Amino acid sequence: MTATPDSTRPPSGLQEVLTELKQFHGELAFRVIGAAAVVTESGQQGQVEGNPLSVEQTAYVQGQTLNANIRMVLDLSPDERALRALAAPGFAVLQGAEAGEVGELEVRATLKRGEFVVVGESTQQGNGLDGTLFYIVHWPENQ
């Protein structure tokens, strides 16, 4: 797995997931575009409005299994400075109508405690992103 444009390495906790992605997609450059944590009681809806990633979920816990309805929106338009920070050398920084929502994902997923799941992927061109974008969900073991 290659480093991000600013030479940071992928978080060690994601190494197994990234190794599997590499098996299917070949060599990948890595950088975190957005991260969010939503914590609720079983059956309760929770959400976090972030920049650039917003997440809404309703999760149901049954023993060591989590069933979740998840909605994620990646939107780069609210803060142009954040968009510029994401742009790697050689990537254009879009403004105005060209910048904005990169993607939205709604999914029902089942996770085991401690498991990482890739719940979506898309190919992006523009908005400072060129390549494959993955949405990865994790239910930590220690919660």
C-alpha positions as CSV (number, residue, x, y, z in Angstrom):
1,M,0.0,0.0,0.0
2,T,1.5,3.3,-1.0
3,A,1.6,6.4,1.2
4,T,-0.7,9.4,0.8
5,P,0.5,12.3,-1.3
6,D,1.7,14.0,2.0
7,S,3.7,10.8,2.8
8,T,1.6,9.6,5.7
9,R,1.1,5.8,6.1
10,P,-2.3,4.1,6.4
11,P,-3.5,3.5,10.0
12,S,-2.2,0.2,11.2
13,G,-5.7,-0.9,12.2
14,L,-6.7,-0.8,8.5
15,Q,-3.8,-2.8,7.2
16,E,-5.7,-6.1,6.8
17,V,-8.5,-4.4,4.9
18,L,-6.1,-2.5,2.7
19,T,-4.2,-5.8,1.9
20,E,-7.5,-7.4,0.7
21,L,-8.4,-4.3,-1.3
22,K,-5.0,-4.5,-3.0
23,Q,-5.7,-8.1,-4.0
24,F,-8.8,-7.0,-5.9
25,H,-7.8,-3.6,-7.2
26,G,-4.0,-3.7,-7.5
27,E,-1.6,-1.1,-6.0
28,L,-3.5,1.8,-4.3
29,A,-2.5,5.1,-3.0
30,F,-4.1,5.8,0.4
31,R,-5.4,8.9,2.2
32,V,-8.3,9.4,4.6
33,I,-10.9,11.8,3.1
34,G,-13.2,11.8,6.1
35,A,-13.9,9.9,9.3
36,A,-16.8,9.9,11.7
37,A,-17.9,8.0,14.8
38,V,-21.5,7.5,15.7
39,V,-22.3,5.9,19.1
40,T,-25.9,5.0,20.1
41,E,-27.9,2.6,22.1
42,S,-29.3,-0.4,20.2
43,G,-32.3,0.6,18.1
44,Q,-31.6,4.4,18.4
45,Q,-30.9,6.7,15.5
46,G,-27.7,8.7,15.6
47,Q,-26.0,11.1,13.3
48,V,-22.9,13.3,13.0
49,E,-22.7,16.2,10.5
50,G,-19.1,16.6,9.6
51,N,-16.9,18.2,7.0
52,P,-16.5,16.5,4.6
53,L,-18.3,13.3,5.8
54,S,-21.7,13.1,7.4
55,V,-23.1,9.8,8.8
56,E,-26.5,8.8,10.0
57,Q,-27.2,5.3,11.4
58,T,-29.6,3.1,13.3
59,A,-27.9,0.1,14.7
60,Y,-29.3,-3.0,16.3
61,V,-27.1,-5.2,18.5
62,Q,-27.8,-8.9,19.0
63,G,-24.9,-10.4,21.0
64,Q,-21.8,-10.1,19.0
65,T,-23.6,-9.1,15.8
66,L,-24.5,-5.6,14.7
67,N,-27.2,-4.9,12.0
68,A,-27.0,-1.3,10.9
69,N,-28.8,1.0,8.5
70,I,-26.2,3.5,7.4
71,R,-26.3,6.6,5.3
72,M,-23.1,8.5,4.5
73,V,-22.6,11.6,2.5
74,L,-19.2,12.9,1.3
75,D,-19.5,16.6,0.4
76,L,-16.4,18.7,-0.3
77,S,-18.2,22.0,-1.0
78,P,-18.7,23.6,2.4
79,D,-15.1,24.5,3.0
80,E,-12.8,25.3,0.1
81,R,-9.7,25.1,2.4
82,A,-10.6,21.5,3.2
83,L,-10.8,20.8,-0.5
84,R,-7.4,22.3,-1.1
85,A,-5.9,20.3,1.7
86,L,-7.2,17.1,0.1
87,A,-5.8,17.9,-3.4
88,A,-2.6,16.2,-4.2
89,P,0.1,17.8,-6.3
90,G,-1.1,17.8,-9.9
91,F,-4.8,17.6,-9.0
92,A,-7.1,20.5,-9.8
93,V,-9.0,22.2,-7.1
94,L,-12.6,22.7,-8.3
95,Q,-14.7,25.6,-7.2
96,G,-18.3,26.7,-7.4
97,A,-20.8,24.4,-9.1
98,E,-18.1,21.8,-10.0
99,A,-17.2,21.2,-6.4
100,G,-19.7,19.6,-4.1
101,E,-21.2,16.3,-3.2
102,V,-18.9,13.5,-4.2
103,G,-21.1,10.6,-3.2
104,E,-23.9,9.3,-1.0
105,L,-24.3,5.8,0.2
106,E,-27.2,4.1,1.9
107,V,-26.7,0.5,3.0
108,R,-27.8,-2.2,5.4
109,A,-24.8,-4.0,6.8
110,T,-24.1,-6.8,9.3
111,L,-20.9,-6.7,11.3
112,K,-19.3,-8.9,13.9
113,R,-17.6,-7.1,16.8
114,G,-14.1,-6.0,15.8
115,E,-14.8,-6.4,12.1
116,F,-14.1,-3.9,9.3
117,V,-16.5,-4.0,6.3
118,V,-16.1,-2.2,2.9
119,V,-19.7,-1.1,2.4
120,G,-19.2,0.8,-0.8
121,E,-16.9,1.9,-3.5
122,S,-17.0,4.2,-6.5
123,T,-14.6,5.7,-9.1
124,Q,-14.2,9.4,-8.8
125,Q,-13.0,12.0,-11.2
126,G,-12.8,15.6,-10.1
127,N,-13.2,17.4,-6.7
128,G,-9.5,16.7,-6.1
129,L,-10.2,13.0,-6.2
130,D,-9.2,10.8,-9.1
131,G,-9.4,7.0,-8.5
132,T,-11.3,4.6,-6.4
133,L,-13.1,5.7,-3.2
134,F,-13.9,3.2,-0.5
135,Y,-16.4,3.5,2.4
136,I,-15.1,1.4,5.3
137,V,-17.2,0.7,8.5
138,H,-15.8,-0.7,11.7
139,W,-17.4,-1.9,15.0
140,P,-14.7,-1.8,17.6
141,E,-14.2,-4.8,19.9
142,N,-13.9,-2.7,23.1
143,Q,-17.3,-0.9,23.1
